[in-house]
Structure formats: structure tokens, C-alpha cells
């Protein structure tokens, strides 16, 4: 099964999807922004690969590639990070992590 790729550039108050859909990460979204956010979410799928935009803990660092395992709700994902030897990175016994769309950025590698 091919892995899909998506592109997001995130800032604390807004993000831009790769097809120029704009949306805000602010919980008080105006109706037009909320609609655009829902449209942008159509491009993010289970098993998509992304690049981490910030350090999560001492082991999971900015720039690491991760995989979306589950989409809990729009903009919230359960993800994992896999080592070259096909084992998961872990931190304090945890091998999956819940992230928001602001934690993700464009994945440029195949």
C-alpha cells in the first residue's frame, strides 16, 4: 500500500495546506475557516508520513519522520516514529504519541 504525503506549514495561530486551503488552529473558528479546516483534513489519511515540527521529549525530536496511526478528531492524531531497524522509538514506555496538526510539517523525503 503506498504511503501518502501531505504538506503543512504550521504557526501558532494558523496553517496553510498544500493546496492553498487556509484554516486557523484557534478553537473559536469562524464558519469559513472551520469549513476550510474540514476540507484540509480530507488530505490527511491514516498511514501518511509527516515530519515533526518540534521536540516532543528527549527522544522524539524535531525533524523526525512519523506515521499517522489514527485520526482521533480533525487535527488530532495518534502517531509513531520508527527506527531504521523497524522498531519504534520509545520514551518512558510509550511508543505512540498524540499530536496536533501544529506538531507536523511537510515531509520532503520519500
C-alpha positions in Angstrom: 0.0 0.0 0.0 1.6 3.3 -1.0 2.1 5.9 1.7 0.6 9.3 1.1 2.4 12.5 1.7 0.9 15.9 2.7 2.3 19.3 3.3 1.6 21.7 6.2 3.3 24.7 7.3 2.2 25.4 10.9 2.4 28.6 13.0 0.9 29.1 16.5 -2.3 30.7 15.0 -2.7 29.4 11.5 -1.6 26.8 9.0 -1.6 26.5 5.2 -2.5 23.2 3.5 -0.5 22.2 0.4 -3.5 23.0 -1.9 -3.8 26.6 -0.5 -6.6 25.9 1.9 -6.3 28.2 4.8 -7.5 27.4 8.3 -6.9 28.5 11.9 -6.0 26.4 14.8 -7.9 28.7 17.1 -10.8 26.9 18.8 -13.1 29.8 18.1 -13.1 29.3 14.3 -15.3 31.5 12.2 -17.6 29.3 9.9 -15.5 29.9 6.8 -12.2 28.9 8.5 -13.9 25.8 10.0 -15.1 24.8 6.6 -11.6 25.2 5.2 -10.2 23.2 8.1 -12.5 20.3 7.3 -11.6 20.4 3.7 -7.9 20.4 4.5 -8.4 17.4 6.8 -9.6 15.4 3.7 -6.0 15.3 2.6 -4.6 13.7 5.7 -5.0 10.0 5.9 -4.1 7.1 8.1 -0.5 6.0 7.4 0.5 9.3 6.0 4.1 10.2 6.7 5.0 13.6 8.3 8.0 15.5 9.6 7.9 16.6 13.3 7.9 20.4 13.7 9.0 20.4 17.4 10.7 18.3 20.1 8.1 16.1 21.9 10.5 14.8 24.5 14.3 14.0 24.8 13.9 11.0 22.4 11.4 12.3 19.8 13.0 15.3 18.3 12.1 18.0 15.7 12.7 16.8 12.1 12.0 13.1 12.8 9.6 11.4 10.4 6.5 9.9 11.9 3.4 7.9 10.7 -0.2 8.7 11.4 -1.8 5.6 13.0 -5.2 7.0 13.9 -7.1 10.3 13.4 -8.9 10.9 16.7 -10.7 14.0 15.5 -9.9 16.7 13.0 -6.4 18.0 13.7 -5.6 15.4 16.4 -3.6 12.2 15.6 -2.1 9.1 17.2 1.4 8.7 15.7 4.5 6.6 15.9 8.2 7.1 15.0 10.1 4.1 13.6 13.8 3.4 13.7 15.8 2.1 10.8 15.7 -1.4 12.4 11.9 -1.3 12.2 11.4 -0.9 15.9 9.5 2.0 17.5 11.2 4.9 19.3 10.0 4.9 22.9 10.0 7.3 25.7 9.1 6.2 29.3 7.5 3.1 27.9 5.3 5.0 25.4 5.7 4.2 21.7 2.7 6.1 20.3 2.0 9.8 20.8 -1.0 12.0 20.4 -0.1 15.1 18.3 -2.0 18.0 16.8 -1.6 19.4 13.3 0.6 22.1 14.6 3.2 19.5 15.5 3.5 18.4 11.9 5.3 19.9 8.9 6.0 18.9 5.3 7.7 15.6 4.7 10.2 16.2 1.9 11.7 12.7 1.7 10.3 9.6 0.0 
